[in-house]
Structure formats: C-alpha cells, structure tokens
Amino acid sequence: MSKKAKAEVADESAVIITDAVLAKNNKKLSDLEQSIKAALERKQKIIMESKLYTYGQLSELYGGIEGQALLDAVTAEHTLIGKLSASGMSYADIEGLADSPAVNVSDKDSSHTDNSYSHYADDEQIDGQTSMF
C-alpha cells in the first residue's frame, strides 16, 4: 500500500472515530436536555402545588372567601397597613390595633350615626376601609 493510500485510510479512520465521538456526545447532550426539561416540569408542578396550598391557607385565613373577593381583601389590608406605616406606625403598633378589643358602637354617642369613621380620623373619612370578616 502506498503512503498516499495509507494516509487516506488513516484519515478515514480518524473521521469514523470523530463521527462516533460526536454522535456519542450529541446523544449525551440530548439526554441531558431531556433530563433538564423533565426537571423543569417537575419544578413547575411543585411551584403550582405550593401556590395552590398558599391560596388555600389565605382563603381559610380570610373566612373562606375566594377569587376576586380574596384578592380585594388582601389588597385592602395591604393598602391599609401601608398607610398606617407611612403615617409613622410601626408594625408592632399596627399589630396592637388588631389585637385590641373592638370599639362598642352602642357605648358611643348615639347622635353620631353617619358611619364615616370620622371619630378615628379627625373628621376625615377613611377611604377604602372595609371589613375583612
């Protein structure tokens, strides 16, 4: 066999080996991509389960309300807490308000029945205040 023929055989063998290595690596990459896709799907499923669990806990906390009513209640509470903290109240002060006994309206002057909450806000009506329960 001539040197040229031997060189061609060697080159051809190198190509076959290279093709085999590339094919093997491509298979590994494909397998990894499938594993990653499956792991991401499992991750998404766990995230959704966690969100549903959290939603259920919030719904129970707010008396079983759901959907838009739950979102409105949480938003109103968040807004109110934001306003109270912006006015200088600490979270401990706000928590103290929630833990204090309710004001008995019948003990108040019965001539004041406009339900404007002005006795709490220096004659300014509190906008957006809603009952949570």
C-alpha atoms as an extended CHARMM CRD file, in Angstrom:
* protein
*
       133  EXT
         1         1  MET       CA              0.0000000000        0.0000000000        0.0000000000  PROA      1               0.0000000000
         2         2  SER       CA              1.3380000000        3.3780000000       -0.9420000000  PROA      2               0.0000000000
         3         3  LYS       CA              1.9390000000        6.1680000000        1.5040000000  PROA      3               0.0000000000
         4         4  LYS       CA             -0.9350000000        8.0780000000       -0.0500000000  PROA      4               0.0000000000
         5         5  ALA       CA             -3.3220000000        5.1460000000        0.3900000000  PROA      5               0.0000000000
         6         6  LYS       CA             -2.1770000000        4.6350000000        3.9730000000  PROA      6               0.0000000000
         7         7  ALA       CA             -2.7520000000        8.3320000000        4.6890000000  PROA      7               0.0000000000
         8         8  GLU       CA             -6.2590000000        8.1570000000        3.2050000000  PROA      8               0.0000000000
         9         9  VAL       CA             -7.0900000000        5.0940000000        5.3420000000  PROA      9               0.0000000000
        10        10  ALA       CA             -5.7410000000        6.8640000000        8.4360000000  PROA      10              0.0000000000
        11        11  ASP       CA             -7.7760000000        9.9910000000        7.6100000000  PROA      11              0.0000000000
        12        12  GLU       CA            -10.8810000000        7.8810000000        7.0210000000  PROA      12              0.0000000000
        13        13  SER       CA            -10.3640000000        6.0920000000       10.3500000000  PROA      13              0.0000000000
        14        14  ALA       CA             -9.9790000000        9.4400000000       12.0930000000  PROA      14              0.0000000000
        15        15  VAL       CA            -13.2300000000       10.6440000000       10.5240000000  PROA      15              0.0000000000
        16        16  ILE       CA            -15.0510000000        7.4890000000       11.6580000000  PROA      16              0.0000000000
        17        17  ILE       CA            -13.6740000000        7.8550000000       15.1870000000  PROA      17              0.0000000000
        18        18  THR       CA            -14.5270000000       11.5750000000       15.2230000000  PROA      18              0.0000000000
        19        19  ASP       CA            -18.0480000000       10.8660000000       13.9470000000  PROA      19              0.0000000000
        20        20  ALA       CA            -18.5130000000        8.2110000000       16.6470000000  PROA      20              0.0000000000
        21        21  VAL       CA            -17.2850000000       10.5790000000       19.3770000000  PROA      21              0.0000000000
        22        22  LEU       CA            -19.5210000000       13.3760000000       18.0920000000  PROA      22              0.0000000000
        23        23  ALA       CA            -22.5180000000       11.0530000000       17.8610000000  PROA      23              0.0000000000
        24        24  LYS       CA            -21.8880000000        9.8430000000       21.4210000000  PROA      24              0.0000000000
        25        25  ASN       CA            -21.5420000000       13.4190000000       22.7040000000  PROA      25              0.0000000000
        26        26  ASN       CA            -24.6730000000       14.5050000000       20.8250000000  PROA      26              0.0000000000
        27        27  LYS       CA            -26.5880000000       11.6470000000       22.4670000000  PROA      27              0.0000000000
        28        28  LYS       CA            -25.3050000000       12.7230000000       25.8880000000  PROA      28              0.0000000000
        29        29  LEU       CA            -26.3770000000       16.3150000000       25.1960000000  PROA      29              0.0000000000
        30        30  SER       CA            -29.7940000000       15.1890000000       24.0230000000  PROA      30              0.0000000000
        31        31  ASP       CA            -30.2480000000       13.0520000000       27.1390000000  PROA      31              0.0000000000
        32        32  LEU       CA            -29.1990000000       15.9620000000       29.3510000000  PROA      32              0.0000000000
        33        33  GLU       CA            -31.6430000000       18.3060000000       27.6040000000  PROA      33              0.0000000000
        34        34  GLN       CA            -34.4570000000       15.8050000000       28.1770000000  PROA      34              0.0000000000
        35        35  SER       CA            -33.4700000000       15.4570000000       31.8370000000  PROA      35              0.0000000000
        36        36  ILE       CA            -33.4070000000       19.2310000000       32.2580000000  PROA      36              0.0000000000
        37        37  LYS       CA            -36.8180000000       19.5570000000       30.5980000000  PROA      37              0.0000000000
        38        38  ALA       CA            -38.2740000000       16.8800000000       32.8970000000  PROA      38              0.0000000000
        39        39  ALA       CA            -36.7180000000       18.5350000000       35.9610000000  PROA      39              0.0000000000
        40        40  LEU       CA            -38.1410000000       21.9350000000       34.9670000000  PROA      40              0.0000000000
        41        41  GLU       CA            -41.5870000000       20.3730000000       34.5180000000  PROA      41              0.0000000000
        42        42  ARG       CA            -41.3380000000       18.8140000000       37.9960000000  PROA      42              0.0000000000
        43        43  LYS       CA            -40.1900000000       22.1730000000       39.3800000000  PROA      43              0.0000000000
        44        44  GLN       CA            -43.1680000000       23.9380000000       37.7750000000  PROA      44              0.0000000000
        45        45  LYS       CA            -45.5410000000       21.3330000000       39.2230000000  PROA      45              0.0000000000
        46        46  ILE       CA            -44.1190000000       21.8540000000       42.7230000000  PROA      46              0.0000000000
        47        47  ILE       CA            -44.3990000000       25.6380000000       42.3430000000  PROA      47              0.0000000000
        48        48  MET       CA            -48.0580000000       25.3270000000       41.3050000000  PROA      48              0.0000000000
        49        49  GLU       CA            -48.8000000000       22.9730000000       44.2200000000  PROA      49              0.0000000000
        50        50  SER       CA            -47.1940000000       25.4820000000       46.5950000000  PROA      50              0.0000000000
        51        51  LYS       CA            -49.2300000000       28.3470000000       45.1300000000  PROA      51              0.0000000000
        52        52  LEU       CA            -52.4620000000       26.3760000000       45.4750000000  PROA      52              0.0000000000
        53        53  TYR       CA            -51.6010000000       25.4750000000       49.0660000000  PROA      53              0.0000000000
        54        54  THR       CA            -50.8150000000       29.1150000000       49.8690000000  PROA      54              0.0000000000
        55        55  TYR       CA            -54.0530000000       30.2430000000       48.2100000000  PROA      55              0.0000000000
        56        56  GLY       CA            -55.9940000000       27.7360000000       50.3100000000  PROA      56              0.0000000000
        57        57  GLN       CA            -54.3470000000       28.9400000000       53.5110000000  PROA      57              0.0000000000
        58        58  LEU       CA            -55.1130000000       32.5810000000       52.6730000000  PROA      58              0.0000000000
        59        59  SER       CA            -58.6950000000       31.6920000000       51.8130000000  PROA      59              0.0000000000
        60        60  GLU       CA            -59.1180000000       29.9890000000       55.1930000000  PROA      60              0.0000000000
        61        61  LEU       CA            -57.4950000000       32.9350000000       56.9710000000  PROA      61              0.0000000000
        62        62  TYR       CA            -59.9840000000       35.3100000000       55.3380000000  PROA      62              0.0000000000
        63        63  GLY       CA            -63.0520000000       33.2770000000       56.2080000000  PROA      63              0.0000000000
        64        64  GLY       CA            -63.2290000000       31.0780000000       53.1190000000  PROA      64              0.0000000000
        65        65  ILE       CA            -63.5650000000       33.8260000000       50.5280000000  PROA      65              0.0000000000
        66        66  GLU       CA            -62.0910000000       33.0720000000       47.1250000000  PROA      66              0.0000000000
        67        67  GLY       CA            -61.1400000000       34.6260000000       43.8230000000  PROA      67              0.0000000000
        68        68  GLN       CA            -61.5380000000       38.3670000000       43.3640000000  PROA      68              0.0000000000
        69        69  ALA       CA            -63.0150000000       38.7920000000       46.8500000000  PROA      69              0.0000000000
        70        70  LEU       CA            -59.8720000000       37.2820000000       48.3840000000  PROA      70              0.0000000000
        71        71  LEU       CA            -57.6280000000       39.4580000000       46.2320000000  PROA      71              0.0000000000
        72        72  ASP       CA            -59.6410000000       42.5600000000       47.1760000000  PROA      72              0.0000000000
        73        73  ALA       CA            -59.4410000000       41.7320000000       50.8940000000  PROA      73              0.0000000000
        74        74  VAL       CA            -55.6920000000       41.1500000000       50.8360000000  PROA      74              0.0000000000
        75        75  THR       CA            -55.1490000000       44.2820000000       48.7340000000  PROA      75              0.0000000000
        76        76  ALA       CA            -57.2740000000       46.4190000000       51.0670000000  PROA      76              0.0000000000
        77        77  GLU       CA            -55.4130000000       45.1150000000       54.1100000000  PROA      77              0.0000000000
        78        78  HSD       CA            -52.0350000000       45.6640000000       52.4380000000  PROA      78              0.0000000000
        79        79  THR       CA            -53.0200000000       49.2120000000       51.4540000000  PROA      79              0.0000000000
        80        80  LEU       CA            -54.2640000000       50.0000000000       54.9550000000  PROA      80              0.0000000000
        81        81  ILE       CA            -51.0840000000       48.6590000000       56.5630000000  PROA      81              0.0000000000
        82        82  GLY       CA            -49.0600000000       50.7040000000       54.0720000000  PROA      82              0.0000000000
        83        83  LYS       CA            -50.9390000000       53.8750000000       55.0020000000  PROA      83              0.0000000000
        84        84  LEU       CA            -50.5490000000       53.2040000000       58.7160000000  PROA      84              0.0000000000
        85        85  SER       CA            -46.8270000000       52.5210000000       58.4240000000  PROA      85              0.0000000000
        86        86  ALA       CA            -46.3740000000       55.5810000000       56.1870000000  PROA      86              0.0000000000
        87        87  SER       CA            -48.0010000000       57.6700000000       58.9210000000  PROA      87              0.0000000000
        88        88  GLY       CA            -45.2860000000       56.5580000000       61.3230000000  PROA      88              0.0000000000
        89        89  MET       CA            -46.7830000000       53.4980000000       62.9650000000  PROA      89              0.0000000000
        90        90  SER       CA            -44.5230000000       50.5140000000       63.4930000000  PROA      90              0.0000000000
        91        91  TYR       CA            -45.6480000000       47.0020000000       62.6580000000  PROA      91              0.0000000000
        92        92  ALA       CA            -45.8540000000       46.3570000000       66.4070000000  PROA      92              0.0000000000
        93        93  ASP       CA            -48.2430000000       49.3240000000       66.7620000000  PROA      93              0.0000000000
        94        94  ILE       CA            -50.3550000000       48.0570000000       63.8670000000  PROA      94              0.0000000000
        95        95  GLU       CA            -50.4140000000       44.5720000000       65.3590000000  PROA      95              0.0000000000
        96        96  GLY       CA            -51.5340000000       46.1270000000       68.6440000000  PROA      96              0.0000000000
        97        97  LEU       CA            -54.5050000000       47.6720000000       66.8490000000  PROA      97              0.0000000000
        98        98  ALA       CA            -55.5000000000       44.2800000000       65.5190000000  PROA      98              0.0000000000
        99        99  ASP       CA            -55.1810000000       42.7200000000       68.9760000000  PROA      99              0.0000000000
       100       100  SER       CA            -57.1230000000       45.4610000000       70.8040000000  PROA      100             0.0000000000
       101       101  PRO       CA            -60.7860000000       44.8760000000       71.6630000000  PROA      101             0.0000000000
       102       102  ALA       CA            -63.3230000000       46.2030000000       69.1840000000  PROA      102             0.0000000000
       103       103  VAL       CA            -64.9820000000       49.5370000000       69.8770000000  PROA      103             0.0000000000
       104       104  ASN       CA            -68.5540000000       49.0470000000       71.0470000000  PROA      104             0.0000000000
       105       105  VAL       CA            -70.6020000000       51.4560000000       68.9450000000  PROA      105             0.0000000000
       106       106  SER       CA            -73.5200000000       51.3260000000       71.3840000000  PROA      106             0.0000000000
       107       107  ASP       CA            -71.2740000000       52.9260000000       74.0290000000  PROA      107             0.0000000000
       108       108  LYS       CA            -70.7310000000       55.9450000000       71.7800000000  PROA      108             0.0000000000
       109       109  ASP       CA            -72.9530000000       58.9670000000       71.4670000000  PROA      109             0.0000000000
       110       110  SER       CA            -75.9700000000       57.7260000000       69.5050000000  PROA      110             0.0000000000
       111       111  SER       CA            -76.3690000000       61.0860000000       67.7540000000  PROA      111             0.0000000000
       112       112  HSD       CA            -73.3220000000       60.2390000000       65.6340000000  PROA      112             0.0000000000
       113       113  THR       CA            -74.6020000000       57.6310000000       63.1700000000  PROA      113             0.0000000000
       114       114  ASP       CA            -73.1020000000       58.5560000000       59.8070000000  PROA      114             0.0000000000
       115       115  ASN       CA            -70.6060000000       55.6390000000       59.9610000000  PROA      115             0.0000000000
       116       116  SER       CA            -67.8860000000       57.8220000000       58.4550000000  PROA      116             0.0000000000
       117       117  TYR       CA            -65.1900000000       56.7440000000       60.9100000000  PROA      117             0.0000000000
       118       118  SER       CA            -64.5330000000       60.4510000000       61.4850000000  PROA      118             0.0000000000
       119       119  HSD       CA            -64.1170000000       59.8530000000       65.2210000000  PROA      119             0.0000000000
       120       120  TYR       CA            -60.9700000000       57.8980000000       64.2900000000  PROA      120             0.0000000000
       121       121  ALA       CA            -59.5240000000       60.2170000000       61.6670000000  PROA      121             0.0000000000
       122       122  ASP       CA            -60.0140000000       63.7700000000       62.9300000000  PROA      122             0.0000000000
       123       123  ASP       CA            -63.1710000000       64.3550000000       60.8680000000  PROA      123             0.0000000000
       124       124  GLU       CA            -61.5970000000       62.8540000000       57.7180000000  PROA      124             0.0000000000
       125       125  GLN       CA            -63.3450000000       59.8270000000       56.2750000000  PROA      125             0.0000000000
       126       126  ILE       CA            -61.0220000000       56.8720000000       55.7890000000  PROA      126             0.0000000000
       127       127  ASP       CA            -61.2870000000       55.8720000000       52.1370000000  PROA      127             0.0000000000
       128       128  GLY       CA            -61.2350000000       52.2230000000       51.2040000000  PROA      128             0.0000000000
       129       129  GLN       CA            -61.7270000000       50.8740000000       54.7070000000  PROA      129             0.0000000000
       130       130  THR       CA            -63.5610000000       47.5860000000       54.5430000000  PROA      130             0.0000000000
       131       131  SER       CA            -64.4390000000       44.8710000000       56.9660000000  PROA      131             0.0000000000
       132       132  MET       CA            -62.4310000000       41.7010000000       56.4680000000  PROA      132             0.0000000000
       133       133  PHE       CA            -64.8810000000       39.3330000000       58.1830000000  PROA      133             0.0000000000
